[in-house]
Structures are given as C-alpha cells and as structure tokens.
Amino acid sequence: MYGAFQGGTLTQACPLSTETLIAYWLGELSIAEADQVEQHYFACASCAGRLESITRLGAGVARVVQRGEVNASVTQKFIDHAVARGLSIRDYHLSPGHAIACTAAPLDDFVVLHLALTAVDFGAIDAVDVAVEWTHADTGTRQEHVVKSVSLDRTLGEIVLLHSGERIRELPKSDWQMQAILHGRDGDTRVGPYLLNHTPWEQLPHS
C-alpha cells in the first residue's frame, strides 16, 4: 500500500505516494500530517530524494523542462503553480472511450493530459497505475509499458500526467491508448481506454 489520504487522515507507507509529497510541498497538509511526512522522509533516503526532485521542479522548472527531464504525474494545483511561473501549458482533457488529436507546439513547455475518472469511489483506491500502448502510425511498431504509482487528483476526480514539451515534439505521428488501473481493497479496476492521435507540429496545416 502507498501513502495516501483515507477518510481525511494520512496513512504512512514506503514509498510515500507522489500525491502525498506534492501535497506536502504545496503546503496542503495539516500540521500533524506534515509532521508525519517529515518523520518519514528524514529516515527514508528514497522519499527524501523524490521530495528533493519535486522541490527542484518547483524552483527551477524552466531549466528542467528545457533539458526534457519532466515526465510525471501531478495535481492540478501543481500545474497552476507552473502557469503562475510563466510556463506555457498545452492541456488535453480525455474521457474514457473518446479519442482526441494532440500535438506540441514549438513554445510549449509542458503537455498535460487530464484523464477523467467517473463513477469511482476514490476512498477505496490505494494506488493507481496507467497502462500505455503506443503505435507508430507509419511502421505499425508497437510498444507497451506501465507507469507505476501515479498521483490522483481526488478533488477534480482525474489523473494529471505532465510531459516535457521537448519530449513530445520528438515523437513521430503515432496513436496512443491508455488505461487507468485502480488498485483497491476489492481488487483492481480498469478505466478507459483514453485515446490520443499524435501528429508532430510541423506536419499540421498552419495558416
């Protein structure tokens, strides 16, 4: 089990979830919850390193993005902080079973995917993974991987995936299919698919 909010309390586990670390960094935890997190990460090199990475993202996000190092799951409040720092964000909102066209413009710092979760009991979710299938539009080459332990924005009821604009611009024309895997006390539930049709910016018609 991962560190998560359950019934308004913070349950400790190792590793702490990205959701918990981001909430701590944003100052969203109560004093008691923040004290619990501090007691854990001071004794845990892994969580301390992950919190340091989150802090570096907040302090020097533009430099990190320029190197193409950002590819993470975050909350909407984290995105709002990035926008407040003057970064260019391209948002795509996806619902299960629907396909959208996507790209990354030359000046986009981030491409953000919002995966909506409907009819979900968020209190029963212990951890979330995202299964990703990628198919090259020209060659048919297919790759699959699973993004482990993504954070869940429980307030908005969605998964928010943050990608470096530079990395997205490197992608060829391709089709993407994602499924959220919700791990809970009653077993696993899959939500999706979320479908994206990616076209490089330079291949799009521009007036």
C-alpha positions in Angstrom: 0.0 0.0 0.0 1.1 3.5 -0.7 0.9 6.6 1.4 -2.5 8.1 0.7 -5.4 10.1 2.2 -8.1 7.9 3.6 -11.1 9.3 5.4 -9.3 12.6 6.0 -6.2 11.1 7.6 -2.8 10.3 6.2 -1.6 6.7 6.4 2.1 6.3 6.2 3.8 3.7 4.0 7.0 3.5 2.0 7.4 4.8 -0.5 5.2 7.8 0.1 3.0 8.5 -2.9 3.8 11.3 -5.2 0.4 12.7 -4.4 1.4 13.0 -0.7 4.8 14.5 -1.4 3.3 17.1 -3.7 0.6 18.0 -1.1 3.4 18.4 1.4 5.4 20.6 -0.9 2.3 22.8 -1.7 1.5 23.2 2.0 -1.8 21.4 1.7 -1.3 19.1 4.7 -2.3 19.8 8.2 0.4 20.4 10.7 0.0 16.9 12.1 0.1 15.3 8.6 3.1 17.4 7.6 4.9 16.2 10.8 4.2 12.6 9.9 5.6 13.1 6.4 8.8 14.8 7.8 9.3 12.0 10.3 9.2 9.5 7.4 11.3 11.2 4.8 14.1 12.2 7.2 14.6 8.5 7.8 14.0 7.4 4.2 16.6 8.2 1.5 14.3 7.2 -1.3 11.4 9.5 -0.3 13.8 12.3 0.6 15.3 12.1 -2.9 11.9 12.2 -4.5 10.8 15.2 -2.4 14.0 16.9 -3.4 13.2 16.3 -7.1 9.7 17.8 -6.6 11.3 20.9 -4.9 13.8 21.3 -7.7 10.9 21.2 -10.2 9.2 24.0 -8.4 12.3 26.1 -8.0 13.9 25.6 -11.4 11.2 24.1 -13.5 12.1 26.1 -16.7 15.6 24.7 -16.7 14.5 21.2 -16.1 11.9 21.4 -18.9 14.5 22.7 -21.3 16.5 19.5 -20.7 13.4 17.4 -21.3 13.5 15.8 -17.9 9.9 16.3 -16.8 7.5 13.3 -17.2 5.5 12.9 -14.1 2.0 12.6 -12.6 1.0 15.7 -10.6 -2.1 17.6 -9.3 -3.9 20.5 -11.0 -2.6 22.8 -8.3 0.9 21.8 -9.3 0.0 22.8 -12.9 -1.4 26.1 -11.6 2.0 26.8 -9.9 3.8 26.2 -13.2 1.4 28.6 -15.1 1.9 31.2 -12.4 5.7 31.0 -13.1 5.0 31.9 -16.8 5.3 28.5 -18.3 3.4 27.5 -21.5 1.0 24.6 -20.9 -1.0 22.7 -23.5 -3.9 20.8 -21.9 -5.8 17.8 -23.2 -8.9 16.6 -21.3 -9.7 13.0 -22.0 -12.8 10.9 -21.2 -12.9 7.1 -21.3 -13.7 5.8 -24.8 -13.1 9.1 -26.6 -10.2 10.0 -29.0 -8.6 13.4 -29.4 -6.0 14.8 -31.7 -2.9 16.1 -30.0 0.5 17.8 -30.7 3.1 20.0 -29.0 3.8 23.5 -30.4 7.4 24.9 -30.6 7.0 27.0 -27.5 5.0 24.5 -25.3 6.9 23.9 -22.1 4.5 21.2 -20.9 1.9 18.9 -22.4 -0.6 17.9 -19.8 -3.1 15.0 -20.1 -6.1 15.0 -17.8 -7.6 11.5 -17.6 -11.2 11.8 -16.2 -12.4 9.2 -13.8 -16.2 8.8 -13.4 -18.3 6.7 -11.1 -15.2 5.9 -9.0 -15.1 5.5 -5.2 -11.9 7.4 -4.6 -11.9 6.5 -0.9 -11.4 2.8 -1.9 -8.4 3.4 -4.1 -5.0 2.6 -2.6 -2.8 3.1 -5.7 -3.1 3.9 -9.4 -1.1 2.8 -12.4 -1.5 3.8 -16.1 -1.0 1.2 -18.8 0.2 2.8 -22.1 0.2 1.4 -25.6 2.0 3.3 -28.3 1.8 2.5 -32.1 3.9 4.2 -34.8 1.4 5.4 -37.4 3.7 4.7 -40.4 5.5 1.4 -39.4 3.0 -0.1 -37.1 5.7 -0.7 -34.5 4.0 -1.1 -31.1 5.4 -0.6 -27.6 3.7 -1.1 -24.2 4.6 0.0 -20.7 3.0 0.7 -17.3 3.5 4.0 -15.4 3.5 2.9 -11.8 2.1 4.7 -8.8 0.7 7.8 -10.4 -0.9 10.5 -8.3 -4.6 11.1 -8.3 -6.2 14.5 -8.1 -9.1 13.5 -5.8 -10.6 17.0 -5.8 -11.1 17.0 -9.6 -11.5 13.3 -10.0 -8.8 12.8 -12.5 -5.3 11.7 -13.2 -3.0 14.5 -14.4 0.1 13.5 -16.4 2.8 16.0 -17.0 5.1 15.7 -20.1 8.0 17.7 -21.3 7.1 19.6 -24.4 10.5 18.8 -25.8 10.0 15.1 -25.5 6.5 15.3 -27.1 8.0 17.2 -30.0 10.4 14.3 -30.6 7.6 11.8 -31.1 6.6 10.6 -34.6 3.0 10.5 -35.8 1.5 7.9 -33.5 -1.6 6.5 -31.8 -1.8 6.2 -28.0 -4.1 4.2 -25.8 -4.1 4.5 -22.0 -5.9 2.7 -19.3 -6.1 3.7 -15.6 -5.5 0.7 -13.3 -7.1 1.4 -9.9 -5.9 -0.8 -7.1 -8.3 -1.1 -4.2 -9.4 -3.3 -1.3 -11.8 -5.1 -3.6 -9.2 -5.8 -6.3 -8.2 -4.0 -9.5 -10.5 -1.9 -11.8 -9.5 -0.7 -15.2 -10.9 2.6 -16.6 -10.5 3.6 -20.2 -9.3 3.5 -22.8 -8.2 7.0 -23.3 -7.2 7.6 -26.9 -4.8 10.1 -28.5 -3.8 10.6 -32.1 -0.5 12.5 -32.0 0.8 14.5 -35.0 4.0 16.4 -34.9 3.5 20.2 -35.1 5.4 20.6 -38.4 3.1 18.1 -40.1 0.0 20.0 -39.2 -1.5 22.6 -41.7 -0.9 26.1 -40.4 -2.5 29.2 -41.8 
